[in-house]
Amino acid sequence: MPGSRLLEMDILRLMEPGKATAQNLGEILRREGIESELCVDPPGTRYGRHKHNFDDVVVIVSGSMKVSTERQAWVMKPGDRLNIPAFTLHWAEVIGKEEVRYLSAAK
């Protein structure tokens, strides 16, 4: 059924915030065969509603980001991973006064 993949979306804690580093989190993704890039967004950054034609993987290294879909919203913290299925309408914003550093990968 179209859209049922949204139900599978949820935060996966890869590691505790105090242990989360770009190197450690990147290694976890590499073991899955996923190459990622480190992105940095300043406080207040917002990404409007959009979708991709690929599965999007987001892993927070530092700071916090709120990611939303039409069905749910998540506040992601260091060590958190969210897999966003292809063609899922979503939007995001950096929350708090700290920049967010995150790994981004197309799967």
C-alpha positions as CSV (number, residue, x, y, z in Angstrom):
1,M,0.0,0.0,0.0
2,P,1.5,3.4,-0.9
3,G,2.7,5.4,2.0
4,S,2.9,2.4,4.4
5,R,6.7,2.7,4.5
6,L,6.1,5.8,6.7
7,L,5.1,3.6,9.5
8,E,8.6,2.0,9.5
9,M,10.3,5.3,10.2
10,D,11.6,5.8,13.7
11,I,14.7,7.0,15.5
12,L,17.4,4.4,15.9
13,R,19.9,5.2,18.7
14,L,23.3,4.2,17.3
15,M,25.2,5.3,20.3
16,E,24.9,7.5,23.4
17,P,25.3,11.2,22.8
18,G,28.6,11.5,24.8
19,K,30.2,8.9,22.5
20,A,28.9,10.1,19.2
21,T,31.6,11.3,16.9
22,A,31.6,11.7,13.1
23,Q,34.3,9.0,12.9
24,N,32.4,6.5,15.1
25,L,29.0,7.1,13.5
26,G,30.5,7.1,10.0
27,E,32.2,3.7,10.7
28,I,28.8,2.2,11.7
29,L,27.4,3.4,8.3
30,R,30.4,2.1,6.4
31,R,29.9,-1.4,7.9
32,E,26.5,-1.3,6.2
33,G,28.1,-0.2,2.9
34,I,26.8,3.4,3.3
35,E,29.2,6.3,2.5
36,S,28.1,9.5,4.1
37,E,29.1,13.2,4.1
38,L,29.4,15.5,7.1
39,C,27.0,18.5,6.9
40,V,26.9,21.5,9.3
41,D,23.9,23.8,9.6
42,P,23.8,26.9,11.8
43,P,21.0,27.5,14.4
44,G,17.7,28.5,12.7
45,T,18.4,26.6,9.5
46,R,15.1,25.3,8.0
47,Y,14.5,22.9,5.1
48,G,11.1,23.3,3.6
49,R,8.8,20.4,2.5
50,H,10.6,18.2,0.0
51,K,11.2,14.6,-1.0
52,H,14.0,12.7,-2.6
53,N,14.0,9.9,-5.2
54,F,16.4,7.9,-2.9
55,D,16.3,6.6,0.7
56,D,17.9,9.4,2.9
57,V,19.9,8.5,6.0
58,V,20.5,11.2,8.6
59,V,22.7,10.6,11.7
60,I,23.2,13.4,14.2
61,V,26.8,14.0,15.4
62,S,26.1,17.1,17.6
63,G,23.3,19.6,18.1
64,S,19.6,18.9,17.6
65,M,17.4,18.7,14.6
66,K,13.6,18.3,14.3
67,V,12.6,16.2,11.3
68,S,8.9,16.0,10.4
69,T,6.6,14.2,8.0
70,E,2.9,14.5,7.5
71,R,2.4,11.8,10.1
72,Q,5.0,12.4,12.8
73,A,7.9,14.6,14.0
74,W,11.2,13.5,15.7
75,V,13.7,15.6,17.7
76,M,17.0,14.0,16.8
77,K,20.0,14.3,19.2
78,P,23.6,13.1,18.9
79,G,23.8,9.4,18.1
80,D,20.3,9.3,16.6
81,R,19.7,7.9,13.1
82,L,16.6,8.3,10.9
83,N,16.0,6.5,7.6
84,I,13.7,8.5,5.4
85,P,12.3,6.3,2.6
86,A,12.4,7.6,-1.0
87,F,9.5,9.9,-2.0
88,T,8.5,10.6,1.6
89,L,7.5,14.3,2.0
90,H,9.5,15.7,4.9
91,W,11.0,18.9,6.3
92,A,13.6,19.8,9.0
93,E,14.9,22.5,11.2
94,V,17.9,23.0,13.5
95,I,16.6,23.6,17.0
96,G,18.4,25.2,19.9
97,K,21.3,27.7,19.8
98,E,24.0,25.2,18.7
99,E,24.8,24.3,15.1
100,V,23.9,20.8,14.1
101,R,26.5,18.5,12.6
102,Y,25.1,15.4,10.9
103,L,26.0,12.7,8.5
104,S,23.9,12.5,5.4
105,A,23.8,9.6,3.0
106,A,21.7,8.5,0.0
107,K,20.9,4.8,0.1
